[in-house]
Amino acid sequence: MNQMTEQFEQEAAVETAAQQTPVFEEVAGMTAEQAVNVLVQAAQLAQSSGNLTVRDSVMLAKAINTVMPGSL
């Protein structure tokens, strides 16, 4: 299974869970690791949508690789 398929399935699972659980309840017990994962996903979405400059993309990629080595 490729990374895009895995990401799509994870997003679908999160969306399904979000439809069943109020968002404030869903995030109430968020850990630091989960928070970093959310930020990484948001950064990857921004990169893939083309809404960032090349400089921003490079900086985000380095930041992601710093906190989660090997994730890109």
C-alpha positions as CSV (number, residue, x, y, z in Angstrom):
1,M,0.0,0.0,0.0
2,N,1.5,3.3,-1.0
3,Q,1.8,6.4,1.3
4,M,-1.0,8.3,-0.4
5,T,-3.5,5.4,0.0
6,E,-2.5,5.1,3.6
7,Q,-3.0,8.8,4.2
8,F,-6.3,8.8,2.4
9,E,-7.5,5.8,4.6
10,Q,-6.3,7.5,7.8
11,E,-8.1,10.8,6.8
12,A,-11.3,8.9,6.0
13,A,-11.1,7.1,9.4
14,V,-10.6,10.4,11.2
15,E,-13.4,12.0,9.3
16,T,-15.7,9.1,10.2
17,A,-14.7,9.3,13.8
18,A,-15.2,13.1,13.7
19,Q,-18.7,12.7,12.4
20,Q,-19.5,10.5,15.4
21,T,-17.7,12.5,18.2
22,P,-17.9,16.2,18.9
23,V,-14.6,17.8,18.0
24,F,-14.0,19.2,21.5
25,E,-14.4,15.8,23.0
26,E,-12.2,14.3,20.3
27,V,-9.3,16.7,21.2
28,A,-9.7,16.8,24.9
29,G,-7.1,14.2,25.6
30,M,-4.7,15.1,22.9
31,T,-1.1,14.2,23.7
32,A,2.0,16.2,22.6
33,E,2.8,13.5,20.0
34,Q,-0.8,13.6,18.6
35,A,-0.5,17.4,18.4
36,V,2.7,17.2,16.4
37,N,1.1,14.6,14.1
38,V,-1.8,17.0,13.5
39,L,0.6,19.9,12.7
40,V,2.6,17.6,10.4
41,Q,-0.6,16.6,8.5
42,A,-1.7,20.2,8.1
43,A,1.8,21.1,6.8
44,Q,1.7,18.2,4.3
45,L,-1.7,19.2,3.2
46,A,-0.6,22.8,2.6
47,Q,2.5,21.6,0.7
48,S,0.5,19.2,-1.5
49,S,-2.1,21.8,-2.3
50,G,0.5,24.2,-3.7
51,N,-0.4,27.0,-1.2
52,L,3.1,27.5,-0.1
53,T,6.2,29.1,-1.6
54,V,9.2,26.9,-2.3
55,R,11.0,28.5,0.7
56,D,8.0,27.7,2.9
57,S,7.9,24.1,1.7
58,V,11.6,23.6,2.3
59,M,11.3,25.0,5.8
60,L,8.3,22.8,6.6
61,A,10.0,19.7,5.2
62,K,13.0,20.4,7.4
63,A,10.9,21.0,10.5
64,I,8.8,17.9,9.9
65,N,12.0,15.8,9.4
66,T,13.5,17.3,12.6
67,V,10.5,16.3,14.8
68,M,9.6,13.1,12.9
69,P,12.7,11.7,11.2
70,G,11.9,9.6,8.2
71,S,8.3,10.7,7.9
72,L,8.8,12.4,4.5
